[in-house]
């Protein structure tokens, strides 16, 4: 069986950790888990994730995905200390999310911190890993972990996440544009579903406080990551390029 190398940012908890687990369960797979602090207890738990035959975990540090210098340092360590010069799959999962005030009560600086991480950070990560994706023996894949909260069509159905949603909408635009400029790499935006992660639970409670109970639509981290792995593994330029997909592979309106 051929080997593959997968890099996942924001890998120490929630959906990121779930994706680490599903890819380490594949034989002959190297999973590069990017975290802010490798010594943190949540990062150390990644070392205990079960591994299939021939698979291994590489833990690297990117202290701030909004910092080009931090990203370049992490990629440099990946190459020089771990000998990894090619990636088959990159999953941009790291992000910032929290409930927002009404926009009339939100300072531009509050919006900016989300944009720096969720949009500009994604662009910086893409530029850093594109040479590694192009070095893949197959067609490299870049997946941006987006959210239905960044959809202009469905935003009215989402909890008070205006700053987060705006940053994801911008991230979607940038990733879709990149998909047109780089047709040698599979590039798309991915909504993970309504997931029962720490981040998701915060939003579901906010909805419940408004009298909206969405729990019947919520899926586990395990379910979400298993579904997304099918989408990722089956992604091609012909059928996936520049799209905004849900966990089942269905298209989500922009």
N, C-alpha and C positions, 0 to 999 in steps of 0.2 A: 504494500500500500504506500502511495506517495505521501510525503510529509507536507505540513503546512505550518505557517507562522501567522499568528493572530495577535494584534495589539489592541488592548482595551483600556481606555482612560476612565478614571473614576471607578476603579475596579474593586475597592475594598468594602463595598456594602451594596445592598439593594440589587437593582438590575445589573449593575456592573459586576458584582460578585457572582450573580446568577449566570451571567454570560461566561465568566471565567470557568465556572463549573461545567457548563454544557460543552465547552470546547476542550477542556482537559479530559472529558469523558471520551473524546475521539482519540484513537490510537495515532501515534507519530505526529503529535501536534505540540508545537511550542507556543505557549500563551505568554505574551508580554503584558504584565499587569502594571499599569501606571497609577501611582498613588502620590498624594502630597507628602506623606511621611511614612516611609517603609517600616519604621520602628514602632508605629502606633499599633495598639492591640488589634484594631480592626484589620490592619494590613497584615499583621502576623497570622491571623486566622486563615489567610489565603494559602499558607504553606501546608495546611491540613486538608485542603480540598483534594478528594480522590483523583488519581491520574490513571488513565488507560496506559496500556503497554506502549513504551516508546515516547510518551508525552512528558513534558516538563513545564514548570513555571519559572518565568524570569520576572523578578520584581524590580521595577525602576522608579525613580523619583522624578516627578515634574511638580515642583512646588506650587506653581501657579500657571494654569492653562491660559491665562490672559497675558502672560509674559513671554514674548518671543525669546528672550535670553534663557528663561527656565526651560522652555520647550527644546531649544537647540542644545542645551546642556544634557537633557534627558536622552535625546536622540544620539548625541555624541557618545554617551556612556553605553548605550545600546550597541553601537558599532564597535567601540574600542575595547570595552570590557567583556562584552558577551558575544562578539563576533557576528552580530546579526546585521546584515546589510540589505536584506530584502524582507518585505512583508507581503503576505497574500491577502490579508484582510485587516483593515483598520476600523475600529468602532469608537467613534467619538461620543462617549457616554458622559464624561464629566460635565457638570453644569451647576448653575445656581438657581434655586427656586424658593420663593416664600410668598405669603399672601401680601397683597398690596392695598394701600389706601385708594380712594378715588383719585383719578388722574389730576383733578383740580387741587388735590392735597398732596401731590407727589412732586418732589423736587427733581429737576433734570439729573442731579447727581445720583439719585436713587435709580433712575432708569439706566444711567450710564454703567453702573456696576454690573447689571445683568447683561447689557449689551457687550461689555468688555469680555465677559466670560463666555456667554452663550452664542455670540455672533462673531466678534473679532477674534476671539480665541480659537474658534473653529477654523477660521481662515488661516491663522498662523499655524495651527496643527496641520492643516492640509498642505501648506507650502513645505513644511518640514518633512512630512512623510511621503510626499508624492514621488521623490526619487526612489524610495524603498519599494513603493507599490509598483513602480515601473520596472523594478528589478525582479519582480515575481516571475516564476517560471510560467505562470498562466497570466490571466488578466487580473490585476490588482483591484481590490474593492474598498471603497471608502463610504462608510455609513455614518450619517449624522443622526444622533439620537434627538429627534425633535419631539413635538407634542401636538396633540389636537388643539391645545391652548394657543398655538401659533397659527391656526387656520382662521382667516378672515370670515369664512363661511360659518364656522361653528363656535366662534368665540363667545357668542351670547349664551351658550350652554355651559360655559366653564366658570369655575369659582373665581373670586376676585384675584386675578393674577395678571393684571394689566402690564406691569413692568416685565414680568417673565414672558408673557405672551408676545409682547412687542419684540422682545429680544429673539424669541424663537422664530417669529415671522421674518425678521431680518436675517437670521441664520438660514432659514429656508431659502430666501432669495439668493443669498451668497452661494449656497451649495448648488442650487439649480443653475446659477450662472456658471459656476465651476464645471458643472457637468457638460455644458455646451463647449467650454474651452478645452476640455481634456477628455476627448472621446476614446482614448486608449485605456481609460480606467473606469470601472463601474462606480458611479457616484449617485447617491440618493438620500432622501430624508425619511426617517423611520419613526412612526408613533408606536410606543410599546404597548398601548392599551391602557386601561384604567387598572393600575397595578397596586397591590397591597404592600407597597414599600413604605418606609418612614415618610418619604416625601409625599407619596400618594395619600397616606392616611390623614395628613394635615389638610389636604384639599377636600377629602370626603367629609371630614368633620365640618369644614366651613360650609359645604353644601347642605349638610344636615341641619346646621344652624339656620339656614334659609328655608328649611322645610322640604328640601330635595334629597331624597334617599336614592343613591345610585348603587348601593351595595350589591344588588343582583347582577350588575354589570362588571363588578370588580373581579379581576383574575389574580392568581398568585404570581409571585416572581418566577417560580418554576414553570408555570404555564406560559407566561409571557416570553421568557427566554427560549423555551423549546420552540414556540411558534416562530419567533424572530430568527432563530438559527436556520429553520427551513427556508425562510425568505432570503437570508444572507447567502446560504450555500447554493441556492438556486438562482441567485442574481446574475444577470447578464446585461451587457450594454444594450442588446436588442430589446429586452422586455422591461428593464428596470431603470435605465438611465434617466436621471433628472426627475424621477417621480417622488411623490409623497405617499408612503404606504403605511397601512395599519398592520397589526401583528399577524393577521391572516393573509397578508399580501394584497388586500383590497386597497384601491386608490382612495386617498382622502382629498377632498377639495381644498384648494389653496385658500 
